[in-house]
Amino acid sequence: MRPVFFSVLLLALAACSPAPTPTAAEDGIEIREAYVAPSPAGVDLAAGYLTIVNHGPEDRLIGASSERAANVQLHTMQMDGPVMRMRMVESMTIPEGGEITLSPGGDHLMFTGLTAPFAAGDEVPVRLNFEHAGAIDVTLLVGGGPH
């Protein structure tokens, strides 16, 4: 009798507790498939990739940082005739209800001044800064890729 009473009491308390607040994935920014390429031997830079899904109103990625690099910049790739050129951008817009994908050969995060080489299997903490959503911490797997 006693275990049944406590089970019923726990269920009643759970029913009376407030509903959990929505997560960022339900009402704001969601990060998927976050990874970074291993850094080539003798080179202190690497490129990071991820998909940003926006479940809320339009927002902009306005910066990034990591304890594993002196700088993390937002970069885009553009064709200049037959030559692909990389350039830094100030922000990337994520449309309301939309998404953007940072991928090889396109937009990406550029890590420079690495504190140590990025080796396959490492995890790289990154703070993404959004105009409206604020700071979102993510972990990029080195050598990972889209699943």
trRosetta pair geometry for C-beta under 8 A, 3 or more apart (Angstrom, degrees):
i j d omega theta_ij theta_ji phi_ij phi_ji
1 4 5.9 -64 -156 38 33 111
1 5 6.4 36 151 -24 69 107
2 5 5.6 -53 -148 31 33 115
2 6 6.6 26 158 -13 66 105
3 6 5.9 -58 -148 40 33 107
3 7 6.3 36 154 -22 66 107
4 7 5.7 -54 -148 35 32 113
4 8 6.3 30 155 -17 66 106
5 8 5.9 -59 -150 37 28 108
5 9 6.2 29 152 -20 65 109
6 9 5.4 -51 -142 37 34 115
6 10 6.3 36 157 -20 66 103
7 10 5.9 -53 -149 35 29 110
7 11 6.5 28 153 -16 63 107
8 11 5.8 -55 -149 38 32 112
8 12 6.3 33 152 -20 65 107
9 12 5.7 -55 -148 36 30 111
9 13 6.4 29 155 -17 65 106
10 13 5.8 -54 -146 37 31 110
10 14 6.3 33 155 -20 64 106
11 14 5.7 -54 -147 36 31 112
11 15 6.5 32 154 -21 64 105
12 15 5.7 -54 -150 34 31 112
12 16 6.6 22 154 -13 64 109
13 16 5.8 -63 -150 40 33 107
13 17 6.5 41 153 -35 67 101
14 17 5.8 -46 -147 17 33 114
22 26 3.9 -120 -168 84 107 129
22 27 4.4 78 114 -10 143 120
23 26 5.2 96 53 5 68 100
23 27 7.7 151 77 20 35 83
24 27 7.1 -93 -142 60 26 67
24 28 4.4 -63 -155 67 70 112
24 29 5.5 -29 172 62 113 62
24 30 6.3 158 117 -77 88 60
24 133 7.0 76 -145 -159 114 123
24 136 6.7 122 -159 -116 168 124
25 28 7.7 -26 -36 59 14 69
25 30 4.0 67 -118 -97 74 116
25 53 7.7 37 -141 81 73 118
25 55 6.7 80 169 -8 36 146
26 55 6.2 -147 152 123 17 161
27 55 5.7 -111 -121 106 9 116
27 56 5.7 53 162 -72 57 107
28 54 7.5 -50 173 -148 40 61
28 55 6.0 3 32 59 14 93
28 56 4.7 -4 -107 -12 48 131
28 59 7.8 50 -165 -34 81 155
28 133 5.0 126 -179 -116 123 114
29 52 6.2 -26 -159 -166 102 95
29 53 7.2 138 -161 76 50 52
29 54 5.9 -21 -101 -105 67 65
29 55 7.5 -156 -68 22 19 80
29 56 7.4 -59 -42 24 59 109
29 59 6.5 -81 -69 65 113 157
29 94 7.2 81 -113 85 100 162
29 130 6.1 -170 -40 -50 157 163
29 133 4.5 7 -5 -116 123 172
29 136 5.9 -111 90 -46 129 159
30 52 7.5 143 75 -162 50 46
30 53 4.2 -20 64 64 102 105
30 54 7.8 -159 24 -70 76 22
30 55 6.3 58 -13 -17 109 111
31 34 5.6 20 156 -51 113 124
31 50 5.6 -11 -165 173 96 134
31 51 7.3 141 -161 77 48 55
31 52 6.1 -20 -103 -104 67 64
31 53 7.7 -163 -73 22 20 79
31 128 7.2 151 -82 13 136 151
31 136 6.6 161 -28 133 126 134
31 138 4.8 -69 105 -98 165 140
32 50 6.9 144 72 -174 44 80
32 51 4.3 -24 66 65 97 108
32 52 8.0 -171 24 -74 76 20
32 53 6.3 44 -6 -13 115 113
33 49 7.4 -41 127 121 94 93
33 50 6.0 160 88 -139 67 54
33 51 5.2 47 46 7 108 104
33 145 7.7 -12 -168 151 101 35
33 146 4.4 16 -156 -115 140 70
33 147 6.3 -151 -103 13 96 78
34 48 7.4 5 -169 -180 80 104
34 49 7.4 176 -143 94 41 52
34 50 3.9 8 -102 -102 73 117
34 126 7.7 -148 -177 41 133 129
34 138 5.1 -151 -118 158 175 130
34 139 6.9 126 98 84 132 41
34 140 4.7 -104 149 -100 95 73
34 141 7.2 112 100 10 72 74
34 144 7.8 44 97 81 46 138
35 48 7.2 -174 101 -150 35 68
35 49 5.8 -10 65 61 76 91
35 50 7.3 151 17 -74 51 73
35 140 5.4 133 -131 -169 17 86
35 141 5.0 -36 -115 63 85 78
35 142 7.3 141 -168 -101 80 14
35 143 7.3 -96 -173 68 118 21
35 144 3.5 -138 -112 75 129 97
35 145 5.6 -91 56 -72 166 28
35 146 7.7 -125 15 -47 128 46
36 46 5.5 62 169 137 109 125
36 47 6.9 176 -153 94 72 37
36 48 4.1 -33 -99 -100 92 81
36 49 7.2 161 -92 17 41 68
36 109 7.6 -61 -104 74 100 113
36 111 6.9 24 -151 -6 136 138
36 118 5.9 -81 115 -172 120 156
36 124 5.3 -4 16 31 148 144
36 140 4.3 74 -21 135 100 133
36 141 7.4 178 25 80 73 31
36 142 5.3 -36 74 -102 92 63
36 144 7.8 50 28 37 47 89
37 46 5.4 -165 72 -165 79 93
37 47 5.2 26 20 56 118 81
37 48 7.7 -138 9 -78 70 38
37 49 7.8 64 -32 -6 86 107
37 104 7.7 85 -59 -87 130 108
37 118 7.4 94 98 97 45 136
37 142 7.6 15 131 -154 12 71
37 143 7.3 69 -145 -82 37 45
38 46 7.1 -108 145 -123 14 126
38 117 7.6 29 -176 164 82 96
38 118 5.3 -164 -140 104 45 88
38 119 6.0 33 -135 -131 109 27
38 120 5.3 -38 -73 -54 129 72
38 142 5.5 82 -85 173 67 106
38 143 5.3 25 -43 -68 101 93
39 43 5.7 -152 175 86 92 87
39 44 6.8 18 -172 -128 145 25
39 45 6.6 149 -132 76 107 28
39 46 4.3 -85 -79 -65 84 109
39 111 7.9 -90 -81 86 114 118
39 114 5.9 -66 -71 -25 164 166
39 117 4.8 -140 65 -152 119 75
39 118 4.4 107 -12 33 95 88
40 43 4.3 36 69 27 93 128
41 117 7.6 1 -109 -121 45 147
44 112 6.9 69 115 -166 87 54
44 113 6.0 32 138 -110 123 19
44 114 4.5 -151 -165 29 78 91
44 117 7.8 -101 -108 -88 61 64
45 110 6.6 -5 -170 -178 113 86
45 111 6.0 161 -155 88 58 64
45 112 4.8 -9 -104 -103 101 65
45 113 7.9 31 -81 -7 75 38
45 114 6.8 -164 -76 -25 26 104
46 69 7.9 -127 40 -84 96 134
46 110 8.0 163 84 -156 37 47
46 111 4.7 -6 58 56 82 116
46 114 6.6 61 -1 -71 106 131
46 118 4.8 6 -57 21 165 143
46 142 7.9 -32 -176 -126 158 100
47 75 7.7 -79 -127 53 101 135
47 104 7.2 106 107 -102 141 70
47 108 4.6 5 -170 156 107 145
47 109 6.8 139 -165 73 54 56
47 110 6.0 -23 -106 -102 72 60
47 111 7.3 -158 -79 17 21 83
48 72 7.5 -6 19 -149 136 112
48 102 7.1 27 110 118 68 136
48 108 6.3 147 66 -179 47 86
48 109 3.6 -19 60 61 107 113
48 110 7.8 -143 20 -59 81 19
48 111 6.3 78 -23 -28 107 107
48 124 7.4 -121 -97 87 126 140
48 126 6.8 114 -169 -72 169 159
48 140 5.3 -55 -140 -126 116 168
49 101 7.8 21 -174 172 94 76
49 102 4.9 -161 -139 107 57 85
49 103 5.3 68 -147 -105 126 39
49 104 6.6 -45 -74 -38 145 65
49 108 5.8 -42 -82 -124 73 93
49 109 7.4 -148 -57 22 30 87
49 146 7.9 -71 122 -49 126 90
50 101 7.7 -143 109 -148 34 56
50 102 5.5 21 45 47 59 109
50 109 7.7 23 11 -8 103 119
50 138 7.1 50 -116 135 161 161
50 140 7.1 -101 -60 -101 115 104
51 99 5.9 18 177 175 97 124
51 100 7.3 -177 -151 92 58 41
51 101 4.6 -19 -104 -106 86 80
51 102 7.4 -159 -77 24 37 67
51 146 7.8 67 -25 -111 117 109
52 61 6.6 -136 -64 -54 172 127
52 92 7.9 122 36 106 148 123
52 94 5.2 -90 116 -97 119 140
52 99 6.1 171 88 -153 52 73
52 100 5.4 4 53 54 100 83
52 101 7.8 -169 22 -82 64 35
52 102 7.6 51 -10 -11 98 99
52 128 7.8 -173 -99 175 124 161
53 94 8.0 142 -168 -168 9 130
53 99 4.4 -23 -104 -98 61 115
54 57 7.9 -74 165 84 119 20
54 58 7.3 46 155 -119 158 31
54 59 5.8 -177 -125 28 129 105
54 94 4.2 144 -42 139 133 115
54 95 6.7 176 57 78 141 38
54 96 6.6 -107 120 -126 125 23
54 97 6.6 -52 96 -16 89 10
54 98 5.7 12 48 60 110 56
54 99 6.4 -177 11 -83 75 53
55 97 7.2 41 -134 -107 32 50
56 59 6.9 51 80 -31 103 118
56 96 7.1 -78 121 -134 39 75
56 132 7.7 -136 106 108 132 133
56 133 7.5 145 48 -78 139 103
57 96 5.0 -26 -145 -104 41 107
57 132 7.1 -42 78 102 100 172
58 93 6.6 -7 -171 -170 105 100
58 94 7.0 165 -154 86 56 57
58 95 5.5 -32 -107 -143 92 40
58 96 4.6 -57 -48 -43 69 81
59 93 7.7 160 89 -153 36 56
59 94 5.2 -9 65 58 82 104
59 130 5.1 12 165 -177 125 120
59 131 5.8 -178 -165 51 72 92
59 132 4.7 -113 -116 38 100 109
59 133 5.5 25 -147 -14 158 102
60 91 4.4 13 172 177 121 129
60 92 6.6 154 -160 73 71 38
60 93 5.1 -35 -101 -98 86 59
60 94 7.0 176 -94 15 30 76
60 130 6.6 149 78 -157 42 69
60 131 4.3 43 51 -9 92 126
60 132 7.8 94 25 -1 67 86
61 64 7.4 4 177 -49 109 98
61 74 6.5 145 114 -101 110 139
61 91 6.2 157 78 -160 54 68
61 92 4.5 -2 50 54 108 95
61 94 6.7 76 -24 -24 90 108
61 100 8.0 -112 -1 58 126 137
61 128 6.1 -50 -137 -174 105 107
61 129 7.3 104 -163 76 60 52
61 130 5.8 -45 -99 -99 49 74
62 90 7.2 -10 -146 153 71 73
62 91 4.8 -18 -103 -105 63 103
62 129 5.4 -68 68 108 84 97
62 130 6.6 119 10 -136 89 22
62 131 5.3 101 -30 -61 127 77
63 72 7.8 104 175 88 68 93
63 74 7.2 -106 -105 -24 34 111
63 128 7.9 157 92 -161 48 45
63 129 4.3 -2 65 51 89 123
64 72 4.1 -81 103 115 98 126
64 73 7.7 -143 51 -60 99 6
64 74 6.8 121 6 -60 108 82
64 109 5.6 -45 68 -131 162 123
64 126 5.8 -3 -173 -178 111 107
64 127 6.6 162 -155 84 58 54
64 128 5.2 -18 -103 -107 93 58
64 129 6.6 -158 -75 13 40 82
65 72 5.4 -178 -103 30 26 117
65 126 7.3 156 80 -157 35 63
65 127 5.1 -9 59 55 85 103
65 129 7.6 41 0 -22 94 113
66 69 4.9 47 71 29 109 94
66 72 5.3 91 3 -47 97 134
66 111 6.5 -26 42 -119 139 114
66 124 6.0 5 -157 170 144 98
66 125 6.1 153 -142 89 86 61
66 126 4.7 -37 -82 -101 105 67
66 127 7.1 177 -77 14 51 71
67 115 7.3 -23 143 -7 62 149
67 125 6.2 19 26 69 102 111
68 111 7.2 -11 101 -159 95 139
68 114 6.4 -9 153 -148 81 76
68 115 5.4 -118 -155 27 45 108
68 116 7.2 -73 -152 41 89 79
68 118 7.4 80 156 -83 136 94
68 124 5.0 -94 36 -140 156 93
68 125 7.0 135 -12 45 108 69
69 72 5.6 103 81 -60 132 83
69 111 4.1 -128 -86 -165 161 95
69 112 6.3 98 -175 57 115 32
69 113 5.6 109 -171 76 69 73
69 114 5.3 -33 -101 -97 81 52
69 115 6.8 -120 -72 -13 31 81
70 112 6.2 -56 61 102 96 73
70 113 2.8 -19 19 97 119 145
70 114 7.8 -85 0 -38 80 18
70 115 7.8 137 -43 -57 69 75
71 110 7.9 -1 114 103 96 84
71 111 7.4 157 88 -154 57 40
71 112 4.7 -5 61 57 103 98
71 113 5.8 80 13 27 81 117
72 109 5.5 -5 -174 -177 101 109
72 110 7.1 156 -157 76 48 47
72 111 5.5 -13 -104 -98 79 67
72 112 7.9 179 -82 20 34 69
72 126 6.6 138 -129 -138 169 105
73 88 4.9 -55 171 -122 132 111
73 109 7.3 147 73 -162 40 57
73 110 4.7 -19 60 59 93 102
73 112 7.1 16 1 2 108 112
74 88 6.6 93 73 -161 60 69
74 89 5.1 -71 110 66 106 83
74 90 7.3 2 60 115 127 5
74 91 6.9 67 69 -108 166 16
74 92 5.8 -152 -167 -25 138 106
74 107 7.5 -11 -176 -166 84 99
74 109 6.7 -37 -100 -106 50 60
74 110 7.8 -163 -72 16 2 87
75 86 5.4 6 -178 -175 125 102
75 87 6.7 157 -150 81 77 27
75 88 5.7 -51 -96 -97 70 49
75 89 6.9 137 -123 9 19 84
75 107 6.9 160 92 -152 55 52
75 108 5.4 -19 67 65 102 76
75 109 7.3 132 19 -128 90 12
75 110 4.5 61 -20 -24 133 118
76 86 7.3 163 83 -150 36 58
76 87 6.1 -22 61 63 82 77
76 89 5.2 46 -8 -25 112 127
76 92 8.0 152 -67 -92 107 106
76 106 7.3 -29 -150 174 64 57
76 107 5.0 -20 -106 -97 71 75
77 84 5.5 6 -178 180 110 106
77 85 7.1 157 -155 80 61 36
77 86 5.4 -32 -98 -95 73 69
77 105 6.1 -109 59 172 162 39
77 106 5.5 -114 36 -120 111 23
77 107 7.2 -132 11 -57 78 34
77 108 7.7 37 -26 5 102 102
78 84 7.3 161 82 -154 28 61
78 85 5.7 -25 66 64 78 87
78 87 6.8 -16 15 15 112 112
79 82 7.7 -23 -166 -127 101 11
79 83 7.2 137 -158 77 58 40
79 84 5.7 -39 -97 -98 61 64
79 85 7.6 126 -125 17 12 79
80 83 5.0 -29 69 74 90 94
80 84 7.6 146 19 -111 76 13
80 85 4.8 28 -5 -7 121 125
84 105 7.5 -56 -161 -149 157 74
86 110 7.6 108 167 -74 135 141
88 110 7.5 -94 -94 35 86 135
89 92 6.6 88 98 -64 133 78
89 107 8.0 -44 25 -127 137 101
91 131 7.4 28 -140 -46 139 115
92 100 6.0 -150 156 96 120 168
92 102 7.9 -14 -151 -73 176 106
92 107 6.3 93 -113 -161 141 147
93 100 7.7 122 87 -46 46 141
94 98 6.3 -171 177 84 64 90
94 99 6.7 -4 -152 -128 100 29
94 100 5.4 -113 -102 0 80 107
95 98 3.5 36 68 25 97 139
100 107 6.9 -15 162 65 118 153
101 106 7.5 51 101 86 82 143
101 107 7.7 136 98 59 45 107
102 106 7.0 -159 -150 97 42 96
102 107 4.6 -88 -116 107 74 89
102 108 4.9 127 178 -102 103 43
102 109 6.4 52 159 -18 158 75
103 106 5.0 34 63 43 79 115
103 107 7.3 52 25 58 58 67
103 108 7.2 -111 51 -77 14 92
103 146 7.9 -9 -114 -40 109 128
104 108 7.3 46 -91 -76 34 135
109 126 7.2 25 169 -146 169 152
111 114 6.2 60 138 -78 112 89
111 118 7.5 83 81 -39 151 138
111 124 7.6 -57 -86 -176 159 153
114 117 6.4 79 120 -94 146 29
114 118 6.5 -110 -136 -29 146 87
118 122 5.7 -140 -157 61 63 139
118 124 6.4 -19 -120 -61 116 131
118 142 4.6 -170 172 -120 97 134
119 122 5.2 99 60 -25 68 116
119 142 6.2 88 81 113 30 151
119 143 7.9 -19 149 -26 39 124
120 142 5.7 -144 -112 116 26 96
120 143 3.5 35 -125 -31 82 160
121 141 7.7 -27 -137 -170 21 90
121 142 6.4 -29 42 69 27 98
121 143 6.5 -9 -27 42 48 131
122 141 7.8 151 84 -160 45 48
122 142 4.1 28 56 13 87 135
123 139 5.0 -4 -175 -177 110 116
123 140 7.2 148 -161 73 57 42
123 141 6.0 -30 -104 -102 71 57
123 142 7.2 -126 -72 -4 23 86
124 139 6.9 145 69 -162 41 61
124 140 4.6 -23 62 62 100 96
124 141 7.9 -168 19 -75 80 11
124 142 6.3 91 -21 -55 107 93
125 137 6.6 -11 -168 -168 98 102
125 138 7.7 156 -154 85 52 39
125 139 5.6 -33 -96 -102 58 76
126 137 7.3 155 84 -153 44 55
126 138 5.3 -21 66 67 94 85
126 139 7.3 155 19 -101 78 25
126 140 5.8 37 -6 -12 125 109
127 135 5.3 -13 -174 -162 108 108
127 136 7.3 149 -158 73 57 37
127 137 5.3 -29 -100 -96 72 71
127 138 8.0 154 -96 21 25 68
128 135 7.1 146 76 -154 46 52
128 136 4.9 -20 62 63 99 91
128 137 7.8 179 19 -86 73 21
128 138 6.2 24 -8 6 112 114
129 134 7.3 -54 -145 174 64 35
129 135 5.4 -22 -100 -95 71 71
130 133 3.8 20 77 50 143 95
130 134 6.2 -7 58 32 87 19
130 135 7.7 -175 21 -73 74 23
130 136 6.7 31 -6 -3 114 108
133 136 6.3 -4 129 -39 120 116
140 144 7.4 -153 177 38 65 122
141 144 3.4 66 88 -25 114 133
